Amino acid sequence: MKLEMSELVLRYDGLRVRDRAAQSELVASLSRHGQQTAVAVVRTNEPQAAFVLIDGYRRVEGLRELACDTVEAVVLEVSEAEALMATHGLERGRQRSALEQGWVLSELVAGHGLGRQQLAVRLGRSASWVSRRLGLVHVLPEAVQQAVRRGRIPPHAAEKSLLPLARANAALCERLVERLGPEPVSVRELERVVRALRAADAEQRQRIAEQPRLYLAAEQASEGEAHCDPLSELTDKLVRDLEVLEAVCLRARRRVGHGARTHERRVRRRMRQVREGFELLSEQMSEEAKRDARPRHAGGDPAASPAGTRQAHDRQGRGSEPQVRAQGAP
């Protein structure tokens, strides 16, 4: 059915993350082809409007940019709470960030009086799944969440980097986001800044938080110099591999905590293989660390001995004599 824009209540606009690039593409598509997909609404008893917009905020925003007065809509004959659960990525198979899911869950708890256990049952999720997402909303400062909504900070970056920082120092977390400014920051950039904050002393931490963009620029310049080292890129890849291993271990621990059958033979066999793999990797890294710690001599060879250096010096002084093989040469 076709509805007037004035008939819509936009009370759930804060449950989404803005994407300026995607919005521009949508506006261009609406301009060329018109509205192809109806928005979802439910009826309301409010005197000033007839329908609450549940899903389709980007389309409504795009149509308004094009000065359209009407929108195609489908009316869901369910309650607002049921409509929110069905359309905002809370059911299995829907993909939204944990923070976005947390916003919807928080609205269902605060605005519709649903309990955590009740939500878990109705969504087919565990109680811990609900609690973790509500925890994101409660721990992250509101200013940080607003930055995510406006598209300045990716939701995954907020969950991975800013959440631990907010738990440790909420004021520092807010200050960092404020000083990053209005321009979007990538997941990798935010990881770098937060990692630097954790490693810094109090004075350095203050400087980084005050000028995070300057820190990123300085680090990028330093990396440009580091690229002269052929092993630098390989080391970066190793770090990323280890980060993946860390994340997989964390996910496996959660599955164990949720009741996965650890006593089954296939699980124990695979765990034994994983443990052996970790032990071999740890041993290899220890050996490499010992090798790197040895003093380096001419040519950068940590195994070169002072005797070998003296032999090379002697050869330079006896140009007419046959060359003496360096120690260990074939």
Contacts in CASP RR format, 6 or more apart in sequence:
PFRMAT RR
TARGET T0000
AUTHOR 0000-0000-0000
METHOD contacts of the structure
MODEL  1
MKLEMSELVLRYDGLRVRDRAAQSELVASLSRHGQQTAVAVVRTNEPQAA
FVLIDGYRRVEGLRELACDTVEAVVLEVSEAEALMATHGLERGRQRSALE
QGWVLSELVAGHGLGRQQLAVRLGRSASWVSRRLGLVHVLPEAVQQAVRR
GRIPPHAAEKSLLPLARANAALCERLVERLGPEPVSVRELERVVRALRAA
DAEQRQRIAEQPRLYLAAEQASEGEAHCDPLSELTDKLVRDLEVLEAVCL
RARRRVGHGARTHERRVRRRMRQVREGFELLSEQMSEEAKRDARPRHAGG
DPAASPAGTRQAHDRQGRGSEPQVRAQGAP
1 72 0 8 1.000
1 73 0 8 1.000
1 74 0 8 1.000
1 75 0 8 1.000
2 70 0 8 1.000
2 71 0 8 1.000
2 72 0 8 1.000
2 73 0 8 1.000
3 41 0 8 1.000
3 50 0 8 1.000
3 51 0 8 1.000
3 70 0 8 1.000
3 71 0 8 1.000
3 72 0 8 1.000
3 73 0 8 1.000
4 69 0 8 1.000
4 70 0 8 1.000
5 60 0 8 1.000
5 63 0 8 1.000
5 64 0 8 1.000
5 68 0 8 1.000
5 69 0 8 1.000
5 70 0 8 1.000
5 71 0 8 1.000
6 49 0 8 1.000
7 49 0 8 1.000
7 50 0 8 1.000
7 51 0 8 1.000
8 41 0 8 1.000
8 49 0 8 1.000
8 51 0 8 1.000
8 52 0 8 1.000
8 53 0 8 1.000
8 60 0 8 1.000
8 71 0 8 1.000
9 44 0 8 1.000
9 46 0 8 1.000
9 49 0 8 1.000
9 51 0 8 1.000
9 52 0 8 1.000
9 53 0 8 1.000
10 53 0 8 1.000
10 57 0 8 1.000
10 60 0 8 1.000
11 52 0 8 1.000
11 53 0 8 1.000
12 52 0 8 1.000
12 53 0 8 1.000
12 54 0 8 1.000
12 57 0 8 1.000
12 84 0 8 1.000
12 107 0 8 1.000
13 57 0 8 1.000
14 103 0 8 1.000
14 149 0 8 1.000
15 84 0 8 1.000
15 88 0 8 1.000
15 100 0 8 1.000
15 103 0 8 1.000
15 104 0 8 1.000
15 107 0 8 1.000
16 57 0 8 1.000
16 58 0 8 1.000
16 100 0 8 1.000
16 149 0 8 1.000
17 97 0 8 1.000
17 100 0 8 1.000
17 148 0 8 1.000
17 149 0 8 1.000
17 151 0 8 1.000
17 155 0 8 1.000
18 149 0 8 1.000
18 150 0 8 1.000
18 151 0 8 1.000
19 151 0 8 1.000
20 151 0 8 1.000
22 58 0 8 1.000
23 58 0 8 1.000
23 61 0 8 1.000
23 62 0 8 1.000
26 58 0 8 1.000
26 59 0 8 1.000
26 62 0 8 1.000
27 62 0 8 1.000
27 65 0 8 1.000
27 66 0 8 1.000
29 36 0 8 1.000
30 59 0 8 1.000
30 62 0 8 1.000
30 63 0 8 1.000
30 66 0 8 1.000
31 66 0 8 1.000
35 59 0 8 1.000
35 63 0 8 1.000
35 71 0 8 1.000
35 72 0 8 1.000
37 59 0 8 1.000
38 72 0 8 1.000
38 73 0 8 1.000
38 74 0 8 1.000
39 53 0 8 1.000
39 54 0 8 1.000
39 55 0 8 1.000
39 56 0 8 1.000
39 59 0 8 1.000
39 60 0 8 1.000
39 71 0 8 1.000
39 72 0 8 1.000
39 73 0 8 1.000
39 74 0 8 1.000
40 53 0 8 1.000
40 54 0 8 1.000
40 55 0 8 1.000
40 56 0 8 1.000
40 73 0 8 1.000
40 74 0 8 1.000
40 76 0 8 1.000
40 83 0 8 1.000
40 87 0 8 1.000
41 51 0 8 1.000
41 52 0 8 1.000
41 53 0 8 1.000
41 54 0 8 1.000
41 73 0 8 1.000
41 74 0 8 1.000
41 75 0 8 1.000
41 76 0 8 1.000
42 51 0 8 1.000
42 52 0 8 1.000
42 54 0 8 1.000
42 75 0 8 1.000
42 76 0 8 1.000
42 77 0 8 1.000
42 78 0 8 1.000
42 79 0 8 1.000
42 80 0 8 1.000
42 83 0 8 1.000
43 50 0 8 1.000
43 51 0 8 1.000
43 52 0 8 1.000
43 75 0 8 1.000
44 50 0 8 1.000
44 51 0 8 1.000
44 52 0 8 1.000
51 73 0 8 1.000
51 75 0 8 1.000
52 80 0 8 1.000
53 60 0 8 1.000
54 76 0 8 1.000
54 80 0 8 1.000
54 83 0 8 1.000
54 84 0 8 1.000
54 87 0 8 1.000
54 88 0 8 1.000
55 83 0 8 1.000
55 87 0 8 1.000
55 88 0 8 1.000
59 71 0 8 1.000
60 71 0 8 1.000
63 71 0 8 1.000
76 82 0 8 1.000
76 83 0 8 1.000
76 86 0 8 1.000
78 86 0 8 1.000
80 112 0 8 1.000
81 108 0 8 1.000
81 112 0 8 1.000
81 114 0 8 1.000
84 90 0 8 1.000
84 104 0 8 1.000
84 107 0 8 1.000
84 108 0 8 1.000
84 112 0 8 1.000
85 91 0 8 1.000
85 104 0 8 1.000
85 108 0 8 1.000
85 122 0 8 1.000
85 123 0 8 1.000
88 94 0 8 1.000
88 96 0 8 1.000
88 100 0 8 1.000
88 101 0 8 1.000
88 104 0 8 1.000
89 95 0 8 1.000
89 96 0 8 1.000
89 100 0 8 1.000
89 101 0 8 1.000
89 104 0 8 1.000
90 101 0 8 1.000
90 104 0 8 1.000
90 105 0 8 1.000
90 123 0 8 1.000
90 125 0 8 1.000
91 123 0 8 1.000
92 124 0 8 1.000
97 155 0 8 1.000
97 156 0 8 1.000
97 159 0 8 1.000
98 132 0 8 1.000
98 133 0 8 1.000
98 136 0 8 1.000
98 155 0 8 1.000
98 159 0 8 1.000
99 133 0 8 1.000
99 136 0 8 1.000
99 137 0 8 1.000
99 140 0 8 1.000
99 145 0 8 1.000
99 148 0 8 1.000
99 155 0 8 1.000
99 158 0 8 1.000
99 159 0 8 1.000
100 155 0 8 1.000
101 133 0 8 1.000
102 133 0 8 1.000
102 134 0 8 1.000
102 135 0 8 1.000
102 136 0 8 1.000
102 137 0 8 1.000
103 137 0 8 1.000
103 145 0 8 1.000
105 119 0 8 1.000
105 130 0 8 1.000
105 133 0 8 1.000
105 134 0 8 1.000
105 137 0 8 1.000
106 134 0 8 1.000
106 137 0 8 1.000
108 114 0 8 1.000
108 119 0 8 1.000
109 115 0 8 1.000
109 116 0 8 1.000
109 119 0 8 1.000
109 134 0 8 1.000
114 122 0 8 1.000
116 127 0 8 1.000
116 130 0 8 1.000
116 131 0 8 1.000
116 134 0 8 1.000
117 127 0 8 1.000
119 125 0 8 1.000
119 130 0 8 1.000
120 126 0 8 1.000
120 127 0 8 1.000
120 129 0 8 1.000
120 130 0 8 1.000
123 130 0 8 1.000
126 258 0 8 1.000
128 258 0 8 1.000
136 158 0 8 1.000
136 159 0 8 1.000
136 163 0 8 1.000
137 145 0 8 1.000
139 163 0 8 1.000
139 166 0 8 1.000
139 167 0 8 1.000
139 170 0 8 1.000
140 158 0 8 1.000
140 162 0 8 1.000
140 163 0 8 1.000
140 166 0 8 1.000
140 173 0 8 1.000
141 166 0 8 1.000
141 170 0 8 1.000
141 173 0 8 1.000
141 174 0 8 1.000
141 177 0 8 1.000
143 174 0 8 1.000
143 177 0 8 1.000
143 178 0 8 1.000
144 153 0 8 1.000
144 158 0 8 1.000
144 162 0 8 1.000
144 166 0 8 1.000
144 173 0 8 1.000
144 174 0 8 1.000
144 177 0 8 1.000
145 158 0 8 1.000
147 153 0 8 1.000
147 158 0 8 1.000
147 177 0 8 1.000
147 180 0 8 1.000
148 154 0 8 1.000
148 155 0 8 1.000
148 158 0 8 1.000
151 184 0 8 1.000
152 177 0 8 1.000
152 180 0 8 1.000
152 181 0 8 1.000
152 182 0 8 1.000
152 183 0 8 1.000
152 184 0 8 1.000
152 185 0 8 1.000
153 162 0 8 1.000
153 177 0 8 1.000
153 180 0 8 1.000
153 184 0 8 1.000
153 185 0 8 1.000
153 190 0 8 1.000
154 184 0 8 1.000
154 185 0 8 1.000
154 186 0 8 1.000
154 187 0 8 1.000
154 190 0 8 1.000
156 187 0 8 1.000
157 185 0 8 1.000
157 186 0 8 1.000
157 187 0 8 1.000
157 190 0 8 1.000
157 191 0 8 1.000
160 187 0 8 1.000
160 191 0 8 1.000
161 187 0 8 1.000
161 190 0 8 1.000
161 191 0 8 1.000
161 193 0 8 1.000
161 194 0 8 1.000
162 173 0 8 1.000
162 176 0 8 1.000
162 177 0 8 1.000
162 190 0 8 1.000
162 194 0 8 1.000
164 194 0 8 1.000
165 172 0 8 1.000
165 173 0 8 1.000
165 176 0 8 1.000
165 194 0 8 1.000
165 197 0 8 1.000
166 173 0 8 1.000
172 197 0 8 1.000
172 205 0 8 1.000
172 209 0 8 1.000
175 209 0 8 1.000
175 210 0 8 1.000
176 193 0 8 1.000
176 194 0 8 1.000
176 197 0 8 1.000
176 209 0 8 1.000
176 212 0 8 1.000
179 209 0 8 1.000
179 210 0 8 1.000
179 211 0 8 1.000
179 212 0 8 1.000
179 213 0 8 1.000
180 212 0 8 1.000
180 213 0 8 1.000
181 213 0 8 1.000
189 216 0 8 1.000
192 216 0 8 1.000
192 219 0 8 1.000
193 208 0 8 1.000
193 212 0 8 1.000
193 215 0 8 1.000
193 216 0 8 1.000
196 208 0 8 1.000
196 215 0 8 1.000
196 219 0 8 1.000
197 205 0 8 1.000
197 208 0 8 1.000
197 209 0 8 1.000
200 208 0 8 1.000
207 215 0 8 1.000
208 215 0 8 1.000
223 232 0 8 1.000
226 232 0 8 1.000
227 233 0 8 1.000
256 262 0 8 1.000
260 267 0 8 1.000
261 267 0 8 1.000
262 268 0 8 1.000
262 271 0 8 1.000
291 302 0 8 1.000
292 302 0 8 1.000
294 302 0 8 1.000
294 303 0 8 1.000
295 302 0 8 1.000
296 302 0 8 1.000
296 304 0 8 1.000
297 304 0 8 1.000
297 305 0 8 1.000
297 306 0 8 1.000
297 309 0 8 1.000
298 304 0 8 1.000
298 309 0 8 1.000
298 312 0 8 1.000
305 327 0 8 1.000
307 327 0 8 1.000
308 326 0 8 1.000
308 327 0 8 1.000
311 324 0 8 1.000
311 326 0 8 1.000
311 327 0 8 1.000
312 326 0 8 1.000
314 324 0 8 1.000
315 321 0 8 1.000
315 323 0 8 1.000
315 324 0 8 1.000
END
